[in-house]
Amino acid sequence: MDTTERLHYAICQFWAGRYVYIRIRPARYQCTHCKGNPTTTQKLTWYEPRSPHTIAYEEHVLRELVHSTVLDVSIKEDLGYEAVMGIIRRHVQTEVD
């Protein structure tokens, strides 16, 4: 695998006084049979591309919001206010089906 590929980091959770970071490099594939040789990147079930947190950690943050404010959770989890709002936007629908 090409070592110049960009590494992705995901914050898994704050555990026992320490942050847990997961460093991942999703596999990339290139089709040699297709016109233009398009590439694709491996999709992971526990991690959303371009999200700095794992899905499990985001669900944990959402549970922390029960009976708390965004600011409370932001302070408790040592996340920025906008990071918590980003988690809400990714998981909570704003329109009715």
Backbone as numpy.savetxt, mean C-alpha at the origin, in Angstrom:
# Nx Ny Nz CAx CAy CAz Cx Cy Cz
17.31 -10.98 -12.61 16.45 -9.79 -12.61 17.34 -8.55 -12.61
16.94 -7.56 -13.33 17.70 -6.32 -13.45 17.75 -5.60 -12.10
18.94 -5.32 -11.60 19.08 -4.67 -10.29 18.80 -3.17 -10.35
18.65 -2.62 -11.54 18.35 -1.20 -11.64 16.86 -0.92 -11.51
16.04 -2.00 -11.43 14.61 -1.79 -11.26 14.33 -1.10 -9.94
13.27 -0.34 -9.93 12.91 0.41 -8.73 12.37 -0.54 -7.65
12.86 -0.37 -6.44 12.37 -1.15 -5.31 11.15 -0.45 -4.72
10.22 -1.22 -4.23 9.03 -0.68 -3.59 9.08 -1.04 -2.12
8.68 -0.13 -1.27 8.64 -0.36 0.16 7.20 -0.26 0.62
6.82 -1.12 1.52 5.48 -1.06 2.10 5.62 -1.10 3.61
4.92 -0.21 4.30 4.91 -0.25 5.75 3.87 -1.28 6.16
4.32 -2.29 6.84 3.42 -3.36 7.24 2.70 -2.98 8.53
3.43 -2.61 9.56 2.81 -2.23 10.81 3.89 -1.77 11.79
3.46 -1.02 12.76 4.33 -0.62 13.86 4.24 -1.74 14.88
5.34 -2.44 15.13 5.28 -3.65 15.95 6.35 -3.60 17.04
5.95 -3.72 18.28 6.87 -3.78 19.42 7.84 -2.60 19.42
7.31 -1.41 19.14 8.14 -0.22 19.17 8.97 0.02 17.93
8.78 -0.79 16.90 9.55 -0.63 15.67 8.63 -0.69 14.46
9.01 0.05 13.42 8.30 -0.05 12.16 8.78 -1.31 11.44
7.88 -1.95 10.76 8.23 -3.11 9.95 8.09 -2.70 8.49
9.17 -2.77 7.75 9.16 -2.42 6.34 9.33 -3.68 5.51
8.59 -3.74 4.44 8.73 -4.85 3.50 9.28 -4.26 2.21
10.38 -4.77 1.76 10.98 -4.30 0.52 10.66 -5.33 -0.55
9.96 -4.88 -1.58 9.55 -5.82 -2.62 10.00 -5.32 -3.98
10.19 -6.24 -4.86 10.48 -5.93 -6.25 9.59 -6.86 -7.08
8.38 -6.39 -7.43 7.49 -7.25 -8.20 8.15 -7.69 -9.51
7.90 -8.94 -9.87 8.47 -9.47 -11.11 7.88 -8.76 -12.32
8.74 -8.49 -13.29 8.28 -7.86 -14.53 8.50 -8.87 -15.66
7.54 -8.91 -16.54 7.60 -9.83 -17.66 7.46 -9.05 -18.97
8.11 -9.56 -20.00 8.02 -8.93 -21.31 7.63 -10.01 -22.32
6.60 -9.71 -23.10 6.13 -10.64 -24.13 6.98 -10.46 -25.38
7.67 -11.50 -25.74 8.50 -11.44 -26.93 7.73 -11.78 -28.19
6.47 -12.23 -28.03 5.65 -12.63 -29.18 4.69 -11.52 -29.60
4.46 -10.54 -28.76 3.50 -9.47 -29.05 4.19 -8.30 -29.74
3.42 -7.58 -30.54 3.94 -6.41 -31.23 4.34 -5.33 -30.21
5.53 -4.81 -30.32 6.01 -3.78 -29.42 6.60 -4.33 -28.13
6.59 -5.64 -27.95 7.13 -6.30 -26.75 6.64 -5.64 -25.45
5.32 -5.61 -25.21 4.81 -4.95 -24.00 5.27 -5.67 -22.73
5.32 -4.91 -21.65 5.70 -5.49 -20.36 4.52 -5.46 -19.41
4.58 -6.32 -18.42 3.57 -6.35 -17.37 4.28 -6.60 -16.05
3.67 -6.15 -14.97 4.25 -6.31 -13.64 3.37 -7.23 -12.81
3.99 -8.09 -12.04 3.29 -9.03 -11.18 2.34 -8.29 -10.24
1.12 -8.78 -10.10 0.13 -8.22 -9.17 0.16 -9.04 -7.88
0.21 -8.36 -6.76 0.25 -9.03 -5.46 -1.07 -8.82 -4.73
-1.60 -9.87 -4.13 -2.92 -9.77 -3.48 -2.88 -8.99 -2.18
-1.76 -8.88 -1.54 -1.66 -8.23 -0.23 -1.14 -6.80 -0.30
-0.90 -6.33 -1.51 -0.29 -5.02 -1.69 -0.88 -4.35 -2.92
-1.28 -3.11 -2.78 -1.83 -2.33 -3.89 -0.72 -1.47 -4.49
-0.51 -1.56 -5.80 0.56 -0.75 -6.41 0.39 0.74 -6.08
1.48 1.41 -5.89 1.55 2.84 -5.57 1.00 3.18 -4.19
0.71 2.19 -3.39 0.27 2.44 -2.01 1.45 2.17 -1.09
1.73 3.04 -0.14 2.87 2.82 0.74 2.61 1.84 1.87
1.39 1.28 1.94 1.03 0.37 3.03 0.44 -0.93 2.49
0.57 -1.99 3.26 -0.07 -3.24 2.88 -1.57 -3.12 3.10
-2.33 -3.98 2.45 -3.79 -3.97 2.60 -4.16 -4.27 4.05
-3.47 -5.22 4.68 -3.76 -5.58 6.07 -3.55 -4.37 7.00
-2.48 -3.61 6.78 -2.23 -2.44 7.62 -3.29 -1.37 7.38
-3.68 -1.18 6.13 -4.73 -0.20 5.84 -6.05 -0.59 6.51
-6.37 -1.88 6.53 -7.58 -2.34 7.22 -7.46 -2.10 8.72
-6.27 -2.27 9.27 -6.03 -1.98 10.68 -6.29 -0.50 10.97
-5.80 0.38 10.11 -6.01 1.82 10.29 -7.50 2.14 10.22
-8.21 1.52 9.30 -9.66 1.75 9.20 -10.38 1.31 10.48
-9.97 0.19 11.07 -10.58 -0.25 12.34 -10.27 0.73 13.47
-9.09 1.33 13.42 -8.71 2.32 14.43 -9.57 3.58 14.34
-10.16 3.83 13.18 -11.00 5.01 12.99 -12.37 4.89 13.66
-12.75 3.67 14.06 -14.04 3.49 14.75 -13.96 4.22 16.09
-14.86 5.17 16.31 -14.92 5.98 17.53 -13.69 6.86 17.72
-12.99 7.18 16.63 -11.83 8.07 16.68 -11.89 9.02 15.49
-11.13 10.09 15.58 -11.04 11.02 14.45 -9.82 10.66 13.60
-9.78 11.24 12.42 -8.62 11.04 11.54 -7.36 11.54 12.22
-7.44 12.67 12.89 -6.28 13.22 13.59 -5.82 12.29 14.71
-6.77 11.73 15.47 -6.40 10.78 16.54 -5.62 9.59 15.99
-6.12 9.02 14.91 -5.47 7.85 14.32 -4.13 8.25 13.70
-4.08 9.41 13.10 -2.84 9.91 12.53 -1.74 9.99 13.60
-2.08 10.50 14.75 -1.11 10.61 15.85 -0.76 9.23 16.40
-1.77 8.41 16.65 -1.56 7.08 17.24 -0.68 6.19 16.35
-0.93 6.24 15.04 -0.19 5.38 14.11 1.06 6.06 13.54
1.31 7.31 13.94 2.45 8.07 13.44 2.42 8.17 11.91
1.22 8.46 11.40 1.01 8.67 9.97 0.58 10.11 9.77
0.83 10.64 8.62 0.34 11.98 8.32 -1.17 11.96 8.14
-1.78 13.10 8.34 -3.23 13.23 8.19 -3.64 12.80 6.77
-2.90 13.26 5.76 -3.23 12.92 4.37 -3.04 11.43 4.08
-2.11 10.77 4.78 -1.93 9.33 4.59 -3.17 8.58 5.05
-3.72 8.99 6.20 -4.95 8.36 6.70 -6.11 8.66 5.75
-6.19 9.88 5.26 -7.24 10.23 4.30 -7.10 9.42 3.01
-5.90 9.17 2.57 -5.66 8.35 1.39 -6.16 6.93 1.58
-5.95 6.39 2.78 -6.45 5.05 3.10 -7.97 5.04 3.04
-8.59 6.07 3.59 -10.05 6.16 3.56 -10.54 6.22 2.12
-9.91 7.04 1.30 -10.32 7.19 -0.11 -10.20 5.88 -0.88
-9.18 5.08 -0.57 -8.99 3.82 -1.28 -9.99 2.75 -0.87
-10.53 2.83 0.35 -11.35 1.74 0.86 -12.84 2.09 1.05
-13.18 3.35 1.14 -14.57 3.72 1.42 -15.18 4.33 0.17
-16.27 3.72 -0.28 -16.99 4.24 -1.45 -17.69 5.53 -1.09
-17.66 6.48 -1.99 -18.34 7.76 -1.75 -19.67 7.85 -2.46
-19.96 6.85 -3.31 -21.22 6.82 -4.04 -21.97 5.53 -3.74
-23.29 5.61 -3.83 -24.14 4.44 -3.60 -24.25 3.64 -4.88
-24.16 2.31 -4.78 -24.33 1.45 -5.95 -25.75 1.46 -6.44
